Amino acid sequence: MMLRRCHLRRFTSSTIFFTLLASLAFTYYMYYQHNSIIEGGWKMPSSNETHTPNPQFLFKNRVQDCCKEELKEGVTQEDTDPLKMLGVLRDKKDKYIRDIGFKNHAFNALISNNIGPYREVPDTRHKVCSREPTDPKENLPTISVIMCFYNEHKMTLIRSINSVIKRTPKHVLKEIILVDDFSDLPELEFHLLSDLHAQLHYDRLHYIRNEKREGLIRSRVAGAHAAEGDVLVFLDSHIEVNQQWAEPLVRAVKQENSTIAVPVMDLISPDTFEYTSSPLVRGGFNWGLHYKWITLPKGTLKKDEDFKGPFKTPTMAGGLFAI
């Protein structure tokens, strides 16, 4: 009996020891993960914050925080007061549109609706970039722009498409292909096509609707199979392209057809829809393996002409690229 009790006591002590060790390891892991998230430019919302989208993380302008010294020269920002006026709540309907927009799309749908199907945005290119119209004699490859979406906000989607139509040379833009991944919002399920034709007046817009949810990659593959352009350009459905956005991407792919060309991604505020310039950065990871933007190595941009050409990046965000 004595031996049995001693053995039982030893077993109980070992169990307690390993339980405490596991608890300490878990606590350290969660602390490390939290620090990694903070270093990656994310923050947990406080208890009194409202209109917080899912998942429960808020974007904190990671690009601007890490690379303020690399902002492009010659960039002017528009006054944001008109945008603030577009977000004024006049009645309960406006409040509902704003709140449901944050819930479903993580941005202010009221301001997006009030902006409308098209707007001018500041030209954020470097001062050395050419402003001359693209010469058709350059014989650039044609592009098929593919946008995949699921339950996207309709006005934001229309403005995304319209910006591509109005800011891409006709001899370069072969077509726009929309892949609807089985959206179930009534405004997309029943009225989307008629609204697109009424707003855009563009006859090279093709619409594919999946018969079930397929996910982003299968939807992109479906769009690629239907494309007829020389170069495929994949874009998100909540973007606004800038002046002469497509030509540098196409030139890079034309020069070396194994290239995947990624544009500089300017910023649109989800709260105010203010359009601001982005730094010149490339993609990478922090030690928590969270994607982050990294400043270019010193000496990469020695003279003004260096701002015109492409630079290499080890990875990319994956939402916008030409191939």
N, C-alpha and C positions, 0 to 999 in steps of 0.2 A: 504493500500500500504506500509506503514511504517513497519508493522509487517511482511509482506511478504519479504521485503528487508532484514530485520534483520535475519529472518530465513534462507534466501538464503546465507547471508554472513557467518552465523554460520556453515552451511553445507559445504561451500567452505573451510573454515578454518580447519574443521575436516578432510576433504578429503586430504588437503595438509599435515596435521600432520601425518595421517596414511600412506600416500605415502612416506614421509620422513622416518618414522619409519621402513617401509618395506624395503626401500633402504638401511638403516643402517644395518638391520638384514641380508640382502643378502650379503652386503659387508663383514660383520663379518664372515658369513658362508664360503664365498669363501676364505678369509684369513686363516681361521681355516683349511679348506680342503687343501690349498696349503702347510701349515706347516705340516699337517699330511702326505702328499705325500713326502715332503722332509725328514721327520723323518723316513719314511718307506724305504728310500734308493733310491728314484727316483729323477730325475731332469729334468726340462724342457730344451729342446735343445735351444741353442742360435741361432740367426738369420743367422750366418755364418757357421753353421754346415751343412755338406752334408751327403748324403747316410743315412738319418735318417729313420728307419723303422716305419711303422704304427703299433700300435697307437703311438702318439708323446711323448713317454717317453723312456728314455735310462736307461738300467740297470747299476748300479754303484757298482757292487761287494758288495751287501748288507752284505753277510756273512762275508767277510774279514774285512769290516769296523767295524762291531759290535763285533767281537770275535777274534781279533788278538792274544790274549794271550792264546787261547785254541787250537792252531794248534797242530796236532799230532806230536809226537817226531819221530826222525829217518827218516824224509822225505827228499829226495833230489829232486831237480828240474832239468829238462833237460835244456840245453842251447837253447834259443829260436831263435838264429841266423838262423839255417836252416829253420825254419818256416817263418821267415821274407823273406828269399830268395824265398820261394815258392809263395810269394805274389807280386813279382816284375812284373810290367806291361811291357811286351815286345812289344805289338802291340795293336791296337784298339779292337781286339777280346778279349784280356785279360781284358781290361778295361770294355767292355760290360758285360762279365761274372761276374766280381766283382760287378759292379753296379746293374745288374739285380738280383744278389744274395742278396744284401742288401735290395733291394726293395721287393722281393718276400719272402725271408726267414729270413731276419734280421741278416745274417752272411755272411762272405766272401766266396762265392762259388768257387772263383778261387783257394784259398788255399786248400779248401776241395777237389777239383778235383785233384790238384797236389799231395796231400797226398796219394790218391788212396784208394783201397778197404780195406786196413788193415794197421795198424801201431802198434808198441809197445808203451806202455804208462808207466810212472814211477809207481812202486809199492808204493802206498801211505799208506799202512796199518801200524799200530803201530808195533813197533819192537817185541812185545810179541806175535803177531799173527803167527800161524803156517804156514810155507811155504811148508810143506810136502803135497804130492798129496793126494787127498781124497780117502780113502779106500772104495772100493765097498761093503765090509762087513759091513759097517756102516748102510747099508740098508736105505738110505735116500729116502723120497718120490720123485717121478718124477715131473717135472714141465712142464707146457705148457706156453711158452713165447708168449704173445699177444701184437702186435704192431699195433696201429691204426694210420692212417695218411691221410692227404689230401694235395695234391700238394707238397709233401716233395721233397727236393733236392735229386736227384737220387743217387749220389755218397755218400752222407751223410747217406742215408738210407741203402745202401749196406754195408758201413763200420759198421753201428750199428748192422746189422744182423750178419756180419762176426765176430765181437768181441764176440757176444754171442756164436756162434758156436765154436770158437777157445778157449774160456776161461771158458767153462762149461763142466764138466765131461759128457761123452756120456751116462753113466748109470743114470745120473740125468736129462739130457735134453731129454724130450719125443718128443717135436716138437716145431716149431715156426709157429705161425699163424699171417699172415699179413691181416689186414682189411683195404682195400682201400675205403675211404668214397667218392667215385665217383669223383676221381681226373680228371681234364681236361687238365693237362699239356701233350703235345704230347709225351714227353719222358717217361711218366708214363702210358699213356693210350694205347700206341701201342707197346712199346719195353721193358717194365719192366720185364715181366716174362722171356723172353729170356736172358736178361742181368743178371738177378738173377741166373739162371741156369748156365750160362757161367762163372760167377765170383765165385759162392759159392760152386757148386758141392755138394749140400746137399739135400738128398732125403726126409727129413721129414719137408720140408717147404711147408706150405699150404697157399693158396691165396684166399681171399674172397673179392669180389668187390660189393659194394652196388649198387643197381639199381638207387638210387637217394641219395642226401645228407641226411644223417641221424643224423649227429652230433656225438660227442665223446662217449657219454654214450650208445646210441643204438649200435654204432659200437663195443664197448667193450662187450656188451651183446651178439652180434652176434658171436664174437670171443670166448666168454665163452661157448656158446652153442656147438660150434664145438670142443672144447678142450677135450682131453682124459687124460691129466696128473692129478696127485693127487693134485697138488697145481697150482693155476693160478698166473702167474707173469705178471703184466702189465708194459710195458716200453714205453717211448717216442721213436719216430723214428729218433731222432738226438742225440744219446747217444753213449758212448763207455764204456762197462763194464770193470772192472779191474780183476785181478787175484782172483780166488776163491770168486767171488762176490755172487754166488747163494747159496752156502752151509749154511752160517749163517742165511739167510732168511728162508730156508727150515727147518733148525733145530728149529728155533723159532716157526714156524707153527706146526711142528711135536710135539713139547713139549706141546703146547696148541692150539688146532685146531680153537679156536675162535680168535686167534691173527691175526692182520694185521701187517706184518713186512715191515718196510721201510728202505732202505739202506742209508748209508752215501753218499751224492751226491757231488762228486768232481766237479771242475769247468773247463769248456772248453771255452776259450775266443772266442767270436763271430768274433773278428777282426783278430786274429792271429792263432786260434785253439791251443794255448798253453794249455796243461793239467796241472792243479795245484791242490794241496791238499786242501780239505775243512776242516774247523774246525768241532769239534763234537758239534752239536747244536740240538735244537729241535724247532718245529714249534709253532707259536703263532700269536697274533695280536697286533698292536699298537692301540692307542685310536681313530684313524681314521678308525679302522677296516680293515686296510691293512695288508695282511699276512707279517710276518717278522720272521727272525731266532732269537732265544733267546739262550743266553749262558746257559750252564748247571749250576744248583745250586752248590754253593761251597760245597765240600765234596762228590760230586757224584763220582769223579774220585780220590780216595785216594791213590791207589796203581796201579802198572802196570797191574795187572790182571783185574782191572775194565775196561780197554780199550778193552777187548776181548768180554765182554758180552753186551747184549742189554740194553737199558734204555727206560723208558716210555716217551711218548710225547703226549700232549693233542690234537694235531691236526697234519695234514700233508699236504704237497703241493698238493698231489693227482696224480702226474704224474707217479710215480714209486712205486710199492708196490707188495707184495705177500700175497695171501689170500687162 
